[in-house]
Amino acid sequence: MGIAMTCLARMGIALAAMTAAGAAHANLEICNDTAATQTVAIGYQGADDWTSEGWWIIAPGECSIPLAGDLQQRYYYYRATSDDGVIEGDYSFCVDTEAFTIVGDTECERRGYETVDFEEIDTGPTALTYTFRIAAAGVSPVTPPMPDPVVPPTPDIVAQEPVEGSARIGGSRLPPGALR
């Protein structure tokens, strides 16, 4: 019985090592580089139809992973709302006020949802993982934002340096009923 237990233990260790070595960290990650907490929903082409999911609450300087695993599409869509406003685009999806996963992007109101616009995320033709950053002056996942023009200070104005640095912590998904 000692030999059998030793073999089982070795198989368990080998299986754990293979699982850890093969574990991919592919996903769609959304980071909040603004000064306001963002409430985010995503949309994408699912296996059966267009799908929308939400809401993730992402504090300033934090990131969240709404989709784990290898990316299956080139294009994903998002909507972000905060006290500073809404980031939206030209692609309509269904949303709900509570945490949701909705399959289908048509007849939203008839099904008890709201139709809202989402902005496109282009992950590139072959990306298996992608980090998208919501920036204060819009979004720019590939090209860094242009610096503000330098204006010489006048006697009434004092130039200030921006504060840099933030902790990277996971975002949280909105609990049911929190947007009511």
N, C-alpha and C positions, 0 to 999 in steps of 0.2 A: 504494500500500500504506500510506502514511502516513495518508491520509484514513480508510481502513478501520480502522486501529489506533486513531485518535483517536475515531471513532464508537463502537468497542467499549469503549474506556476510559470514555467519557461514559455509555454504557449501564450499565456496571458500577457507576459512581459513583451514577447515578440509582437503580439497583436496591438498592444498599446503603443509600441514604438512605431509600427507601420502606420497606425492611425495618426499619430502625432506628426510623423514625417510627411504623410500624404495630405494633411489638413491644409487646404488652401485658404488664403485670406482674401479671396476675391469677393467684391461687393460693390454696391453703389453707396458711397458715403457722402453726406451733405454736411458741410461745415458753415457755421455762422460767423462771418468776419465783420459783422455790424455791431453797433453799440446797443441794439434792441433785441429782446428775445423774439425769435421767429417761430411761428406755428406753421408747419410744413405738411403738405400733402403731395403725393407723387402719382403719376399716371404712366402706363406702359402697355404695350401690346402683350397680352397674356397668351396662354395656350389656346383658349377658346375665343377670346374677344378682348377689346380694350378694357383695362382694369385700372381703377383708382384706389388709393389707400391713404389713410391719414388718421390722425394728426400726430406729428412728432413735434414736441416742444424742444427747441434748441436754443439754449442760452448763449449770450455773446461769448465767443472764444471756444465754444463746444462744437462737437461733431456728433452725428447720429448715423446709423446704418439702417435705412429703410428696406433695402434689399440685400440679403446675404447670399453668397454663392456667385459662381461665374455669371457675368452679364450675358443675356441671350439676345439683346437688341442693340442697335446703335443709338437709337433715340429714346430718351426718357423725358418725362415732363414733370414740372413741379409748380406749386403755388405756395407762396410764402406770405404770411400776414404778420403784422406787428403794429405797435402803437405808431410807428413811423409811416405806415401805409401798406399797400399790397403790391407784390410782384406777381404780375400775370402776363399772359401772352395771347396767342391766337388759337390755342388748342383747347377745346371744351371737353370737360369731364364732369361726372357726377360726384358730389360730395354730400356729406351729412354733418350734423353738428356734433355728433359723438364719434369715437374711434370707429373706423369703417374700412371694409374692403368691398368694393362694388364692381361687379363684372358687367360690362356694357357701358357705353357712353351716350346712349340715346334714350329719349323719353324719360329723362331723369325725374322731372316733376310728377309725371304720371305714376312713377314708382316710389314717390315719397322723398325724393332727394332734390338737391338744388344743382343747376348747371352753372359752372363757373369756368373761367379761362385759366389756362396753365401756360407756362413758358417752356420752351424746348431746351433740353440738354443734349448736346451732340457729344457722345463719348468716343467718337472715332470709329473707323470701320472694323477694328479687331480687338477692342478693349475687352478684357475679362473683368477688370476692376477699374473703378473711376472715383475720384474725389472731386466733388463740385463744391465751390465756395460761394456763398452768398456774400456779396461785398456791399459796402455802404452806398456807393455811387452806381448801383446796378450790379451786374455780375460779370465776371471775367475769369473763367476757369483756366484758360490757357495763357492769355496775355495779361501781365500785371497791370493794375490801374495806372493811368497817367498821373504824375504828381501835379498837385495844384501849382498854378503859376506863382512865382515868387514876386511878392509885392513889397517894396521897401517900406519899413514902418515910418509912420509920421509921428509927431510928438504926442498925438492922442491915442495912438495904437501901439500895443506891445506885441511883438511876434512871440508865439508860443510853439514849442516843439510838440509833435504828437506823442501821446503815451503809447508805448509799444509793449508787447508781451501779453500772453494769455495762456491759461491752462487748457490742456486738451482733455476733455472729459466727455463721456457719452451723454447724448441727449435722452430725453424720456418721451414716451408716447403718451398722448393726452388721454386721461381716463374718461370713461363714458359720462356724458352729461356735462362736461366741463365747459363747453362753449355756449351753454344756454343762458 
